[in-house]
Amino acid sequence: MLRIVLFLVLIALAAAGAAWVADQPGDLVLTAGAFRATTTLPRFVFLLGLFAAAVVLVWSLLTMIWRAPGRLRRRRHEKRHARGRHAITHGLLAIGHGDTALARRHADTARRLAANDPLALLLHAQSAQLEGNRDEAQRVFRAMAEREDTRLLGLRGLFIEAQRADDAVGAVMIAEEAIKLSPSSTWASHAVLGFRCARGDWSGALAILDSNLSAGLIDKQAYRRQRGVLLAARALELETMDRDVARESVMEAIKLAPTLVPAAVLAAKFESEAHQVRRAMKLVEAAWLANPHPDLADAYAHVKLGDSARQRLQRVETLAAKVPADKAGYVEGQLAIARAAIDASEFARAREVLAPYVNDSTQRVALLMAEIERTEHGDGGRARAWTLRAVRARHDPAWTADGYVSERWRPVSPVTGRLDAFQWQTPVASLPSGKGDTIESSAFEEAMLAAPPPKRVTAAPSESPAEPPVTAPDPLPAAQDNSPPEVKEAANEEPVVAPAESVKPDPEIAESSPAAATPVFRTRADLGKPAPAPIPAVIPIVRAPDDPGIDDEGPSDEFTEQIGTAKVQAGGWRGFWSRWGG
Protein backbone atom coordinates (compact mmCIF):
# COMPACT_ATOMS: atom_id res chain seq x y z
CA MET A 1 0.00 0.00 0.00
CA LEU A 2 2.82 2.40 0.85
CA ARG A 3 4.53 1.73 -2.46
CA ILE A 4 1.36 2.55 -4.38
CA VAL A 5 1.00 5.84 -2.53
CA LEU A 6 4.64 6.76 -3.22
CA PHE A 7 4.23 5.88 -6.90
CA LEU A 8 1.17 8.09 -7.19
CA VAL A 9 3.00 10.95 -5.43
CA LEU A 10 5.94 10.69 -7.84
CA ILE A 11 3.61 10.71 -10.83
CA ALA A 12 1.90 13.80 -9.47
CA LEU A 13 5.24 15.59 -8.93
CA ALA A 14 6.40 14.69 -12.46
CA ALA A 15 3.15 15.99 -13.96
CA ALA A 16 3.40 19.17 -11.94
CA GLY A 17 7.02 19.69 -13.07
CA ALA A 18 6.11 19.09 -16.72
CA ALA A 19 3.22 21.53 -16.50
CA TRP A 20 5.48 24.15 -14.93
CA VAL A 21 8.11 23.72 -17.68
CA ALA A 22 5.43 24.01 -20.40
CA ASP A 23 4.05 27.19 -18.88
CA GLN A 24 7.42 29.00 -18.91
CA PRO A 25 7.55 31.73 -21.67
CA GLY A 26 10.60 32.92 -23.61
CA ASP A 27 13.48 31.22 -25.40
CA LEU A 28 16.67 29.50 -24.21
CA VAL A 29 19.89 30.60 -25.96
CA LEU A 30 23.13 28.54 -25.84
CA THR A 31 26.32 30.26 -26.98
CA ALA A 32 29.74 28.63 -27.31
CA GLY A 33 32.24 30.70 -29.30
CA ALA A 34 30.80 31.11 -32.80
CA PHE A 35 28.09 28.53 -32.05
CA ARG A 36 24.71 29.95 -31.14
CA ALA A 37 21.53 27.91 -30.55
CA THR A 38 18.12 29.18 -29.63
CA THR A 39 15.29 26.94 -28.38
CA THR A 40 12.40 26.88 -26.00
CA LEU A 41 12.64 25.48 -22.46
CA PRO A 42 10.31 22.45 -22.99
CA ARG A 43 12.24 21.39 -26.10
CA PHE A 44 15.53 21.72 -24.22
CA VAL A 45 14.28 19.55 -21.36
CA PHE A 46 13.09 16.88 -23.83
CA LEU A 47 16.45 16.83 -25.67
CA LEU A 48 18.31 16.63 -22.36
CA GLY A 49 16.26 13.56 -21.36
CA LEU A 50 17.02 11.84 -24.69
CA PHE A 51 20.72 12.50 -24.21
CA ALA A 52 20.72 11.05 -20.67
CA ALA A 53 18.90 7.92 -21.91
CA ALA A 54 21.43 7.47 -24.70
CA VAL A 55 24.32 7.77 -22.24
CA VAL A 56 22.78 5.18 -19.95
CA LEU A 57 22.19 2.80 -22.86
CA VAL A 58 25.75 3.10 -24.09
CA TRP A 59 27.12 2.56 -20.59
CA SER A 60 24.98 -0.54 -20.13
CA LEU A 61 26.20 -2.00 -23.43
CA LEU A 62 29.82 -1.38 -22.52
CA THR A 63 29.33 -2.88 -19.04
CA MET A 64 27.62 -5.97 -20.46
CA ILE A 65 30.44 -6.55 -22.92
CA TRP A 66 33.01 -6.10 -20.17
CA ARG A 67 31.28 -8.55 -17.81
CA ALA A 68 30.35 -11.17 -20.41
CA PRO A 69 33.37 -13.49 -19.76
CA GLY A 70 32.68 -13.56 -16.04
CA ARG A 71 29.01 -14.31 -16.60
CA LEU A 72 29.90 -17.13 -18.93
CA ARG A 73 32.27 -18.60 -16.33
CA ARG A 74 29.64 -18.35 -13.58
CA ARG A 75 26.99 -19.94 -15.75
CA ARG A 76 29.31 -22.80 -16.65
CA HIS A 77 30.19 -23.24 -12.97
CA GLU A 78 26.53 -23.23 -11.95
CA LYS A 79 25.76 -25.79 -14.60
CA ARG A 80 28.57 -28.04 -13.38
CA HIS A 81 27.41 -27.57 -9.81
CA ALA A 82 23.86 -28.47 -10.75
CA ARG A 83 25.08 -31.62 -12.48
CA GLY A 84 27.18 -32.41 -9.42
CA ARG A 85 24.21 -31.95 -7.10
CA HIS A 86 22.18 -34.19 -9.37
CA ALA A 87 24.91 -36.86 -9.15
CA ILE A 88 25.06 -36.47 -5.37
CA THR A 89 21.32 -36.86 -5.00
CA HIS A 90 21.10 -39.97 -7.14
CA GLY A 91 24.27 -41.38 -5.58
CA LEU A 92 22.81 -41.13 -2.09
CA LEU A 93 19.65 -42.78 -3.37
CA ALA A 94 21.75 -45.58 -4.86
CA ILE A 95 23.47 -46.08 -1.51
CA GLY A 96 20.05 -46.21 0.12
CA HIS A 97 18.91 -49.13 -2.02
CA GLY A 98 22.33 -50.82 -2.04
CA ASP A 99 23.41 -50.40 -5.70
CA THR A 100 27.20 -50.37 -5.32
CA ALA A 101 28.11 -49.83 -8.98
CA LEU A 102 25.65 -46.98 -9.49
CA ALA A 103 26.74 -45.33 -6.24
CA ARG A 104 30.41 -45.50 -7.29
CA ARG A 105 29.61 -44.03 -10.73
CA HIS A 106 27.67 -41.12 -9.24
CA ALA A 107 30.43 -40.58 -6.64
CA ASP A 108 33.05 -40.26 -9.38
CA THR A 109 30.83 -37.82 -11.26
CA ALA A 110 30.21 -35.75 -8.15
CA ARG A 111 33.89 -35.68 -7.25
CA ARG A 112 34.71 -34.46 -10.79
CA LEU A 113 32.00 -31.81 -10.98
CA ALA A 114 31.73 -30.69 -7.30
CA ALA A 115 34.94 -31.64 -5.61
CA ASN A 116 34.60 -29.15 -2.75
CA ASP A 117 30.99 -29.93 -1.95
CA PRO A 118 30.66 -31.55 1.53
CA LEU A 119 27.96 -33.88 0.24
CA ALA A 120 30.29 -35.06 -2.53
CA LEU A 121 32.84 -36.08 0.09
CA LEU A 122 30.12 -37.84 2.09
CA LEU A 123 28.94 -39.70 -1.03
CA HIS A 124 32.50 -40.74 -1.81
CA ALA A 125 33.06 -42.05 1.72
CA GLN A 126 29.77 -43.93 1.92
CA SER A 127 30.24 -45.52 -1.48
CA ALA A 128 33.66 -46.73 -0.33
CA GLN A 129 32.08 -48.16 2.82
CA LEU A 130 29.42 -49.88 0.72
CA GLU A 131 32.12 -51.51 -1.41
CA GLY A 132 34.07 -52.57 1.69
CA ASN A 133 37.06 -50.35 0.85
CA ARG A 134 37.85 -49.18 4.39
CA ASP A 135 41.17 -47.58 3.52
CA GLU A 136 39.52 -45.28 0.98
CA ALA A 137 36.71 -44.49 3.42
CA GLN A 138 39.18 -43.56 6.15
CA ARG A 139 41.14 -41.34 3.75
CA VAL A 140 37.98 -39.42 2.80
CA PHE A 141 36.85 -39.11 6.43
CA ARG A 142 40.27 -37.71 7.37
CA ALA A 143 39.91 -35.12 4.62
CA MET A 144 36.48 -34.22 5.99
CA ALA A 145 37.87 -33.97 9.54
CA GLU A 146 40.41 -31.37 8.35
CA ARG A 147 37.69 -29.08 7.00
CA GLU A 148 35.85 -26.71 9.29
CA ASP A 149 32.37 -27.40 7.94
CA THR A 150 32.64 -31.21 7.91
CA ARG A 151 34.90 -31.82 10.92
CA LEU A 152 32.28 -33.47 13.14
CA LEU A 153 31.00 -35.58 10.27
CA GLY A 154 34.53 -36.74 9.51
CA LEU A 155 35.15 -37.62 13.15
CA ARG A 156 31.92 -39.61 13.22
CA GLY A 157 33.02 -41.58 10.18
CA LEU A 158 36.46 -42.24 11.64
CA PHE A 159 34.83 -43.38 14.88
CA ILE A 160 32.66 -45.90 13.01
CA GLU A 161 35.65 -47.22 11.09
CA ALA A 162 37.62 -47.58 14.33
CA GLN A 163 34.75 -49.60 15.78
CA ARG A 164 34.73 -51.88 12.75
CA ALA A 165 38.46 -52.40 13.07
CA ASP A 166 38.17 -53.09 16.86
CA ASP A 167 40.50 -50.17 17.54
CA ALA A 168 39.19 -49.25 20.99
CA VAL A 169 41.90 -46.72 21.80
CA GLY A 170 41.44 -44.85 18.54
CA ALA A 171 37.66 -44.80 18.92
CA VAL A 172 37.91 -43.32 22.41
CA MET A 173 40.31 -40.61 21.26
CA ILE A 174 38.06 -39.68 18.33
CA ALA A 175 34.93 -39.53 20.51
CA GLU A 176 36.68 -37.37 23.11
CA GLU A 177 37.87 -35.01 20.38
CA ALA A 178 34.30 -34.74 19.11
CA ILE A 179 33.05 -33.89 22.60
CA LYS A 180 35.60 -31.06 22.83
CA LEU A 181 34.30 -29.61 19.57
CA SER A 182 30.61 -30.15 20.33
CA PRO A 183 29.53 -31.19 23.85
CA SER A 184 25.99 -31.76 22.53
CA SER A 185 27.08 -34.60 20.22
CA THR A 186 24.88 -37.48 21.32
CA TRP A 187 26.91 -40.26 19.71
CA ALA A 188 30.19 -38.99 21.17
CA SER A 189 28.85 -38.59 24.71
CA HIS A 190 27.18 -42.00 24.53
CA ALA A 191 30.39 -43.65 23.34
CA VAL A 192 32.65 -41.98 25.90
CA LEU A 193 30.19 -42.76 28.68
CA GLY A 194 30.09 -46.42 27.66
CA PHE A 195 33.88 -46.68 27.43
CA ARG A 196 34.41 -45.10 30.82
CA CYS A 197 31.86 -47.42 32.39
CA ALA A 198 33.57 -50.42 30.76
CA ARG A 199 36.91 -49.32 32.24
CA GLY A 200 35.35 -48.73 35.65
CA ASP A 201 36.05 -44.99 35.50
CA TRP A 202 32.93 -44.03 37.42
CA SER A 203 34.11 -40.51 38.21
CA GLY A 204 34.67 -39.81 34.52
CA ALA A 205 31.31 -41.35 33.66
CA LEU A 206 29.59 -39.10 36.21
CA ALA A 207 31.33 -36.07 34.68
CA ILE A 208 30.05 -37.01 31.21
CA LEU A 209 26.57 -37.46 32.67
CA ASP A 210 26.70 -33.96 34.17
CA SER A 211 27.83 -32.61 30.79
CA ASN A 212 24.89 -34.33 29.07
CA LEU A 213 22.51 -32.67 31.51
CA SER A 214 24.06 -29.25 30.88
CA ALA A 215 23.86 -29.77 27.10
CA GLY A 216 20.19 -30.76 27.34
CA LEU A 217 20.72 -34.30 26.03
CA ILE A 218 18.76 -35.89 28.91
CA ASP A 219 16.01 -34.67 31.18
CA LYS A 220 16.18 -34.36 34.95
CA GLN A 221 14.40 -37.63 35.68
CA ALA A 222 16.64 -39.67 33.37
CA TYR A 223 19.67 -37.93 34.86
CA ARG A 224 18.68 -38.94 38.40
CA ARG A 225 18.15 -42.55 37.39
CA GLN A 226 21.41 -42.84 35.44
CA ARG A 227 23.40 -41.12 38.17
CA GLY A 228 21.95 -43.59 40.68
CA VAL A 229 23.02 -46.48 38.42
CA LEU A 230 26.60 -45.17 38.18
CA LEU A 231 26.82 -44.57 41.93
CA ALA A 232 25.52 -48.08 42.62
CA ALA A 233 28.11 -49.54 40.27
CA ARG A 234 30.89 -47.62 42.02
CA ALA A 235 29.59 -48.75 45.42
CA LEU A 236 29.56 -52.41 44.36
CA GLU A 237 33.13 -52.14 43.11
CA LEU A 238 34.41 -50.41 46.26
CA GLU A 239 32.44 -52.54 48.72
CA THR A 240 35.48 -54.56 49.79
CA MET A 241 38.15 -51.91 49.15
CA ASP A 242 36.79 -48.63 50.49
CA ARG A 243 33.64 -49.19 52.49
CA ASP A 244 33.24 -45.54 53.47
CA VAL A 245 33.13 -44.35 49.85
CA ALA A 246 30.94 -47.33 48.93
CA ARG A 247 28.46 -46.52 51.69
CA GLU A 248 28.33 -42.85 50.71
CA SER A 249 27.82 -43.72 47.06
CA VAL A 250 25.09 -46.30 47.61
CA MET A 251 23.19 -44.05 50.00
CA GLU A 252 23.11 -41.31 47.38
CA ALA A 253 22.17 -43.88 44.73
CA ILE A 254 19.21 -45.19 46.73
CA LYS A 255 17.91 -41.62 47.10
CA LEU A 256 18.13 -41.04 43.35
CA ALA A 257 16.84 -44.50 42.30
CA PRO A 258 14.95 -46.15 45.19
CA THR A 259 13.75 -49.05 42.99
CA LEU A 260 17.22 -50.09 41.80
CA VAL A 261 17.68 -53.64 43.09
CA PRO A 262 21.51 -53.75 43.55
CA ALA A 263 21.50 -50.38 45.31
CA ALA A 264 18.68 -51.45 47.65
CA VAL A 265 20.43 -54.72 48.53
CA LEU A 266 23.77 -53.07 49.28
CA ALA A 267 22.18 -50.19 51.18
CA ALA A 268 20.18 -52.63 53.30
CA LYS A 269 23.37 -54.51 54.05
CA PHE A 270 25.13 -51.37 55.26
CA GLU A 271 22.12 -50.31 57.33
CA SER A 272 21.87 -53.78 58.86
CA GLU A 273 25.51 -53.71 59.85
CA ALA A 274 24.85 -50.33 61.48
CA HIS A 275 21.92 -51.90 63.42
CA GLN A 276 19.39 -49.75 61.51
CA VAL A 277 17.04 -52.68 60.94
CA ARG A 278 13.85 -50.73 60.32
CA ARG A 279 15.49 -48.46 57.78
CA ALA A 280 17.02 -51.43 55.99
CA MET A 281 13.64 -53.16 55.83
CA LYS A 282 11.99 -50.04 54.37
CA LEU A 283 14.64 -49.80 51.66
CA VAL A 284 14.12 -53.42 50.63
CA GLU A 285 10.32 -53.14 50.76
CA ALA A 286 10.32 -50.10 48.45
CA ALA A 287 12.42 -51.91 45.86
CA TRP A 288 10.45 -55.18 46.28
CA LEU A 289 7.12 -53.53 45.48
CA ALA A 290 8.56 -52.17 42.23
CA ASN A 291 10.62 -55.20 41.16
CA PRO A 292 10.51 -58.44 43.23
CA HIS A 293 13.92 -60.08 43.10
CA PRO A 294 15.55 -63.04 44.91
CA ASP A 295 18.40 -60.84 46.15
CA LEU A 296 15.91 -58.53 47.82
CA ALA A 297 14.23 -61.47 49.57
CA ASP A 298 17.59 -62.76 50.77
CA ALA A 299 18.60 -59.32 52.05
CA TYR A 300 15.25 -58.98 53.82
CA ALA A 301 15.66 -62.39 55.43
CA HIS A 302 19.12 -61.57 56.80
CA VAL A 303 18.40 -57.96 57.69
CA LYS A 304 18.70 -58.79 61.37
CA LEU A 305 21.90 -60.57 62.27
CA GLY A 306 21.62 -63.59 64.55
CA ASP A 307 18.05 -64.58 63.70
CA SER A 308 17.17 -68.26 63.45
CA ALA A 309 16.03 -69.91 60.23
CA ARG A 310 12.39 -69.92 61.39
CA GLN A 311 12.53 -66.19 62.11
CA ARG A 312 13.93 -65.59 58.64
CA LEU A 313 11.09 -67.66 57.19
CA GLN A 314 8.51 -65.52 58.99
CA ARG A 315 10.16 -62.34 57.75
CA VAL A 316 10.21 -63.57 54.15
CA GLU A 317 6.53 -64.52 54.39
CA THR A 318 5.78 -60.99 55.53
CA LEU A 319 7.68 -59.56 52.55
CA ALA A 320 5.99 -61.91 50.05
CA ALA A 321 2.55 -60.99 51.36
CA LYS A 322 3.08 -57.38 50.22
CA VAL A 323 2.65 -58.43 46.56
CA PRO A 324 -0.90 -59.57 45.64
CA ALA A 325 -1.46 -62.86 43.84
CA ASP A 326 -2.52 -61.20 40.58
CA LYS A 327 0.79 -59.39 40.14
CA ALA A 328 3.69 -60.70 38.08
CA GLY A 329 6.13 -60.64 40.99
CA TYR A 330 3.98 -62.94 43.16
CA VAL A 331 5.95 -66.01 42.01
CA GLU A 332 9.23 -64.55 43.28
CA GLY A 333 7.72 -64.23 46.74
CA GLN A 334 6.58 -67.87 46.75
CA LEU A 335 9.99 -69.09 45.64
CA ALA A 336 11.61 -66.98 48.36
CA ILE A 337 9.29 -68.59 50.94
CA ALA A 338 10.22 -72.06 49.66
CA ARG A 339 13.93 -71.21 49.91
CA ALA A 340 13.58 -69.97 53.48
CA ALA A 341 11.39 -72.97 54.42
CA ILE A 342 14.04 -75.41 53.20
CA ASP A 343 16.67 -73.60 55.28
CA ALA A 344 14.34 -73.86 58.28
CA SER A 345 13.65 -77.59 57.60
CA GLU A 346 9.96 -76.78 57.05
CA PHE A 347 9.66 -79.14 54.11
CA ALA A 348 5.87 -79.40 54.27
CA ARG A 349 5.61 -75.63 53.96
CA ALA A 350 8.06 -75.64 51.05
CA ARG A 351 6.08 -78.33 49.21
CA GLU A 352 2.85 -76.44 49.82
CA VAL A 353 4.25 -73.25 48.33
CA LEU A 354 5.78 -75.00 45.30
CA ALA A 355 2.74 -77.21 44.59
CA PRO A 356 1.05 -74.78 42.12
CA TYR A 357 4.23 -74.56 40.02
CA VAL A 358 5.35 -78.22 39.94
CA ASN A 359 3.42 -79.28 36.82
CA ASP A 360 4.83 -76.44 34.73
CA SER A 361 8.04 -75.97 36.64
CA THR A 362 10.89 -73.63 35.88
CA GLN A 363 14.53 -74.39 36.57
CA ARG A 364 14.49 -72.86 40.04
CA VAL A 365 11.33 -74.74 41.02
CA ALA A 366 12.81 -78.06 39.85
CA LEU A 367 16.08 -77.44 41.70
CA LEU A 368 14.20 -76.53 44.88
CA MET A 369 12.20 -79.77 44.63
CA ALA A 370 15.41 -81.72 44.11
CA GLU A 371 16.90 -80.13 47.22
CA ILE A 372 13.74 -80.99 49.20
CA GLU A 373 13.91 -84.66 48.15
CA ARG A 374 17.60 -84.89 48.93
CA THR A 375 17.40 -83.10 52.29
CA GLU A 376 14.11 -84.45 53.67
CA HIS A 377 14.18 -88.10 52.61
CA GLY A 378 17.72 -88.60 51.34
CA ASP A 379 16.16 -89.80 48.08
CA GLY A 380 18.92 -89.52 45.53
CA GLY A 381 16.76 -90.98 42.75
CA ARG A 382 14.00 -88.39 43.05
CA ALA A 383 16.58 -85.63 43.46
CA ARG A 384 18.30 -86.72 40.28
CA ALA A 385 14.98 -86.89 38.44
CA TRP A 386 14.14 -83.32 39.46
CA THR A 387 17.63 -82.24 38.44
CA LEU A 388 17.09 -83.76 35.00
CA ARG A 389 13.78 -81.96 34.76
CA ALA A 390 15.55 -78.68 35.62
CA VAL A 391 17.85 -79.16 32.63
CA ARG A 392 14.85 -79.16 30.27
CA ALA A 393 12.63 -76.76 32.21
CA ARG A 394 11.79 -73.20 31.27
CA HIS A 395 14.24 -70.49 32.22
CA ASP A 396 13.60 -68.22 35.14
CA PRO A 397 13.87 -64.43 34.92
CA ALA A 398 17.42 -63.17 34.68
CA TRP A 399 19.32 -59.93 34.13
CA THR A 400 18.82 -59.33 30.41
CA ALA A 401 19.91 -56.48 28.13
CA ASP A 402 19.71 -56.41 24.32
CA GLY A 403 19.43 -60.21 24.19
CA TYR A 404 22.44 -60.71 26.48
CA VAL A 405 21.81 -62.69 29.68
CA SER A 406 24.08 -62.11 32.68
CA GLU A 407 24.30 -63.81 36.04
CA ARG A 408 24.73 -60.46 37.76
CA TRP A 409 23.54 -56.91 37.28
CA ARG A 410 25.65 -54.53 35.21
CA PRO A 411 25.38 -50.78 34.75
CA VAL A 412 25.75 -50.84 30.95
CA SER A 413 24.86 -53.26 28.18
CA PRO A 414 27.91 -55.10 26.76
CA VAL A 415 26.19 -55.20 23.36
CA THR A 416 25.24 -51.57 22.75
CA GLY A 417 26.85 -49.74 25.68
CA ARG A 418 23.45 -48.40 26.76
CA LEU A 419 23.33 -47.24 30.37
CA ASP A 420 20.77 -48.87 32.71
CA ALA A 421 19.89 -51.47 30.08
CA PHE A 422 19.66 -54.60 32.25
CA GLN A 423 16.16 -55.60 33.31
CA TRP A 424 15.02 -58.53 35.47
CA GLN A 425 12.91 -60.46 32.97
CA THR A 426 12.58 -63.82 31.28
CA PRO A 427 15.07 -64.22 28.40
CA VAL A 428 13.51 -64.08 24.96
CA ALA A 429 14.90 -67.50 23.98
CA SER A 430 12.96 -69.20 26.79
CA LEU A 431 9.58 -67.59 26.17
CA PRO A 432 6.82 -70.02 25.08
CA SER A 433 6.00 -70.18 21.38
CA GLY A 434 3.09 -71.44 19.34
CA LYS A 435 4.92 -74.57 18.20
CA GLY A 436 4.37 -76.40 21.46
CA ASP A 437 6.79 -78.40 23.54
CA THR A 438 9.38 -80.41 21.64
CA ILE A 439 11.23 -82.01 24.59
CA GLU A 440 9.84 -85.20 26.02
CA SER A 441 10.36 -86.51 29.49
CA SER A 442 12.52 -89.59 29.84
CA ALA A 443 11.42 -92.96 31.22
CA PHE A 444 14.11 -92.71 33.91
CA GLU A 445 12.67 -89.44 35.17
CA GLU A 446 9.12 -90.81 35.23
CA ALA A 447 10.24 -93.90 37.13
CA MET A 448 12.10 -91.86 39.74
CA LEU A 449 9.17 -89.53 40.36
CA ALA A 450 6.65 -92.42 40.45
CA ALA A 451 8.55 -94.35 43.12
CA PRO A 452 7.60 -93.60 46.75
CA PRO A 453 10.12 -92.31 49.27
CA PRO A 454 12.59 -95.03 50.36
CA LYS A 455 12.11 -96.98 53.58
CA ARG A 456 14.83 -98.33 55.76
CA VAL A 457 14.74 -102.18 55.50
CA THR A 458 17.22 -104.43 57.29
CA ALA A 459 17.95 -107.57 55.28
CA ALA A 460 17.83 -110.90 57.23
CA PRO A 461 20.90 -113.15 57.03
CA SER A 462 20.50 -116.05 54.59
CA GLU A 463 20.92 -119.67 55.74
CA SER A 464 20.92 -121.22 52.26
CA PRO A 465 24.03 -123.22 51.33
CA ALA A 466 24.03 -121.59 47.93
CA GLU A 467 24.97 -118.21 49.43
CA PRO A 468 27.31 -117.85 52.38
CA PRO A 469 25.91 -115.95 55.33
CA VAL A 470 26.78 -112.29 55.22
CA THR A 471 26.07 -109.80 57.98
CA ALA A 472 24.22 -106.86 56.47
CA PRO A 473 25.58 -103.49 57.60
CA ASP A 474 23.35 -100.74 58.93
CA PRO A 475 21.60 -98.97 56.04
CA LEU A 476 22.84 -95.51 55.19
CA PRO A 477 20.39 -92.67 55.63
CA ALA A 478 20.70 -91.77 51.91
CA ALA A 479 20.32 -95.30 50.58
CA GLN A 480 18.48 -95.57 47.27
CA ASP A 481 15.58 -98.02 47.02
CA ASN A 482 13.55 -97.80 43.84
CA SER A 483 11.56 -101.01 44.25
CA PRO A 484 7.88 -100.73 43.32
CA PRO A 485 5.26 -100.68 46.07
CA GLU A 486 4.09 -104.24 45.33
CA VAL A 487 7.48 -105.77 45.95
CA LYS A 488 7.93 -103.84 49.21
CA GLU A 489 4.57 -104.93 50.60
CA ALA A 490 5.33 -108.56 49.81
CA ALA A 491 8.67 -108.26 51.55
CA ASN A 492 6.99 -106.81 54.65
CA GLU A 493 4.40 -109.61 54.83
CA GLU A 494 6.84 -112.51 54.30
CA PRO A 495 10.18 -111.63 55.83
CA VAL A 496 11.48 -115.24 55.49
CA VAL A 497 14.30 -115.59 52.97
CA ALA A 498 13.40 -117.84 50.01
CA PRO A 499 15.54 -120.94 49.32
CA ALA A 500 18.24 -121.02 46.69
CA GLU A 501 15.98 -122.75 44.11
CA SER A 502 13.68 -119.70 44.04
CA VAL A 503 16.45 -117.63 42.54
CA LYS A 504 16.47 -119.59 39.26
CA PRO A 505 13.74 -117.53 37.49
CA ASP A 506 16.03 -114.45 37.54
CA PRO A 507 17.57 -115.16 34.11
CA GLU A 508 14.10 -115.32 32.57
CA ILE A 509 13.29 -111.88 33.99
CA ALA A 510 16.53 -110.56 32.61
CA GLU A 511 15.73 -111.98 29.17
CA SER A 512 12.22 -110.56 29.11
CA SER A 513 13.24 -107.10 30.30
CA PRO A 514 14.57 -105.73 26.94
CA ALA A 515 11.34 -106.69 25.14
CA ALA A 516 9.22 -104.68 27.59
CA ALA A 517 11.51 -101.64 27.80
CA THR A 518 10.15 -98.21 27.00
CA PRO A 519 10.89 -97.22 23.36
CA VAL A 520 13.34 -94.41 22.80
CA PHE A 521 11.06 -92.56 20.36
CA ARG A 522 7.35 -92.25 21.08
CA THR A 523 4.50 -90.62 19.19
CA ARG A 524 3.10 -87.34 20.47
CA ALA A 525 -0.16 -89.16 21.31
CA ASP A 526 1.69 -91.02 24.06
CA LEU A 527 2.73 -87.85 25.83
CA GLY A 528 1.34 -87.55 29.31
CA LYS A 529 0.46 -91.26 29.56
CA PRO A 530 2.15 -93.65 31.99
CA ALA A 531 4.66 -96.11 30.60
CA PRO A 532 2.88 -99.33 29.54
CA ALA A 533 5.77 -101.55 30.54
CA PRO A 534 6.03 -102.54 34.23
CA ILE A 535 8.90 -101.19 36.26
CA PRO A 536 11.61 -103.85 36.71
CA ALA A 537 12.14 -105.22 40.18
CA VAL A 538 15.60 -103.72 40.37
CA ILE A 539 16.71 -100.62 38.51
CA PRO A 540 20.46 -100.78 37.99
CA ILE A 541 22.33 -97.80 39.40
CA VAL A 542 23.80 -96.59 36.12
CA ARG A 543 23.84 -93.22 34.50
CA ALA A 544 20.79 -92.49 32.39
CA PRO A 545 21.29 -91.37 28.74
CA ASP A 546 20.17 -87.83 29.55
CA ASP A 547 21.85 -87.62 32.97
CA PRO A 548 24.30 -84.70 33.02
CA GLY A 549 26.24 -86.41 35.81
CA ILE A 550 28.52 -84.59 38.22
CA ASP A 551 30.05 -81.35 37.17
CA ASP A 552 33.75 -82.10 37.53
CA GLU A 553 34.76 -78.73 36.21
CA GLY A 554 33.26 -76.75 39.08
CA PRO A 555 31.04 -73.69 38.75
CA SER A 556 31.33 -71.75 35.56
CA ASP A 557 33.03 -68.39 35.64
CA GLU A 558 31.10 -65.82 33.64
CA PHE A 559 34.13 -63.58 33.19
CA THR A 560 36.25 -66.48 31.83
CA GLU A 561 33.53 -67.43 29.37
CA GLN A 562 33.23 -63.85 28.16
CA ILE A 563 36.98 -63.55 27.67
CA GLY A 564 37.03 -66.80 25.73
CA THR A 565 34.14 -65.66 23.58
CA ALA A 566 35.70 -62.28 22.91
CA LYS A 567 38.88 -63.91 21.53
CA VAL A 568 37.05 -65.68 18.73
CA GLN A 569 34.87 -62.82 17.66
CA ALA A 570 35.90 -61.34 14.36
CA GLY A 571 34.44 -57.91 14.73
CA GLY A 572 31.33 -55.91 15.36
CA TRP A 573 30.24 -53.99 18.39
CA ARG A 574 30.20 -57.09 20.64
CA GLY A 575 33.81 -58.01 19.87
CA PHE A 576 34.82 -54.36 20.06
CA TRP A 577 33.10 -53.92 23.40
CA SER A 578 34.56 -57.14 24.87
CA ARG A 579 38.04 -55.61 24.74
CA TRP A 580 36.88 -53.22 27.48
CA GLY A 581 35.68 -55.86 29.86
CA GLY A 582 32.08 -55.90 28.64
Secondary structure as UniProt FT lines:
FT   HELIX           2..23
FT   STRAND          28..32
FT   TURN            33..34
FT   STRAND          35..39
FT   HELIX           41..96
FT   TURN            97..98
FT   HELIX           100..113
FT   TURN            115..116
FT   HELIX           118..131
FT   HELIX           134..146
FT   TURN            149..150
FT   HELIX           151..164
FT   TURN            165..166
FT   HELIX           168..181
FT   TURN            183..184
FT   HELIX           186..199
FT   HELIX           202..214
FT   TURN            215..216
FT   HELIX           220..237
FT   TURN            239..241
FT   HELIX           243..256
FT   TURN            258..259
FT   HELIX           261..273
FT   TURN            274..275
FT   HELIX           277..290
FT   HELIX           294..301
FT   TURN            305..306
FT   HELIX           309..320
FT   TURN            321..322
FT   TURN            325..326
FT   TURN            328..329
FT   HELIX           330..343
FT   TURN            344..345
FT   HELIX           347..354
FT   HELIX           355..357
FT   TURN            359..360
FT   HELIX           363..372
FT   HELIX           373..377
FT   HELIX           380..392
FT   STRAND          398..401
FT   TURN            402..403
FT   STRAND          404..406
FT   TURN            414..416
FT   STRAND          423..425
FT   HELIX           428..430
FT   TURN            434..435
FT   HELIX           443..450
FT   TURN            465..466
FT   TURN            477..478
FT   HELIX           485..493
FT   HELIX           500..503
FT   TURN            504..505
FT   HELIX           506..512
FT   HELIX           514..516
FT   HELIX           524..526
FT   TURN            527..528
FT   TURN            545..546
FT   TURN            552..553
FT   HELIX           558..568
FT   HELIX           572..578
FT   TURN            579..581
//
